[in-house]
């Protein structure tokens, strides 16, 4: 099973080591709207979870995304 960092690194074409809690959509060039939707889709498939549209729109950082996934896995 891939981790959230592995998925983000693969889709955004960045190194896992670059991904910190504060890594954000508005500060990461490759984290555009298309890649955000791709990230959400890959994470949903990998962890067998579903996000609401509101959750997708409001998630802006790695930390928020990680927290959201963890809350859904329970």
C-alpha positions as CSV (number, residue, x, y, z in Angstrom):
1,X,0.0,0.0,0.0
2,X,1.3,3.4,-1.0
3,X,1.5,6.2,1.6
4,X,0.0,9.6,1.1
5,X,3.4,11.1,0.6
6,X,4.3,8.5,-2.1
7,X,1.1,9.3,-4.0
8,X,1.7,13.1,-3.7
9,X,5.3,12.7,-4.8
10,X,4.4,10.6,-7.8
11,X,1.6,12.8,-9.0
12,X,3.3,16.1,-8.4
13,X,6.7,14.9,-9.6
14,X,8.5,16.0,-6.4
15,X,10.6,14.1,-3.9
16,X,9.0,12.6,-0.9
17,X,11.6,14.4,1.3
18,X,10.2,17.7,0.0
19,X,6.8,17.1,1.4
20,X,6.3,18.6,4.8
21,X,3.1,19.3,6.9
22,X,3.0,22.9,5.4
23,X,3.4,21.8,1.8
24,X,0.4,23.6,0.2
25,X,-1.5,23.8,-3.1
26,X,-0.8,27.5,-3.4
27,X,3.0,27.1,-2.8
28,X,3.6,24.0,-4.9
29,X,3.8,24.8,-8.6
30,X,2.7,21.3,-9.8
31,X,-0.2,21.1,-7.4
32,X,-2.7,22.7,-9.7
33,X,-6.5,22.0,-9.9
34,X,-6.1,19.0,-12.2
35,X,-3.4,17.4,-10.1
36,X,-5.5,18.0,-7.0
37,X,-8.3,16.0,-8.4
38,X,-5.9,13.3,-9.5
39,X,-4.5,13.2,-6.0
40,X,-7.9,12.9,-4.4
41,X,-8.9,10.1,-6.9
42,X,-5.7,8.1,-6.3
43,X,-5.9,8.5,-2.5
44,X,-9.6,7.4,-2.5
45,X,-8.7,4.3,-4.5
46,X,-5.6,3.5,-2.5
47,X,-7.3,3.8,0.9
48,X,-10.8,2.7,-0.2
49,X,-12.4,5.9,1.1
50,X,-14.5,8.7,-0.4
51,X,-14.3,12.5,0.1
52,X,-17.1,15.0,-0.2
53,X,-16.8,17.8,-2.7
54,X,-16.5,20.2,0.3
55,X,-13.6,18.2,1.7
56,X,-11.9,18.2,-1.7
57,X,-12.3,22.0,-2.0
58,X,-11.2,22.8,1.5
59,X,-8.1,20.6,1.6
60,X,-5.1,22.8,0.9
61,X,-2.0,21.3,2.6
62,X,-0.4,17.9,3.0
63,X,-1.2,18.0,6.7
64,X,-4.9,18.6,6.1
65,X,-5.0,15.8,3.5
66,X,-3.3,13.4,5.9
67,X,-5.7,14.3,8.7
68,X,-8.7,13.8,6.4
69,X,-7.5,10.4,5.2
70,X,-6.8,9.3,8.8
71,X,-10.3,10.4,9.9
72,X,-11.9,8.4,7.1
73,X,-9.8,5.2,7.7
74,X,-11.4,4.6,11.2
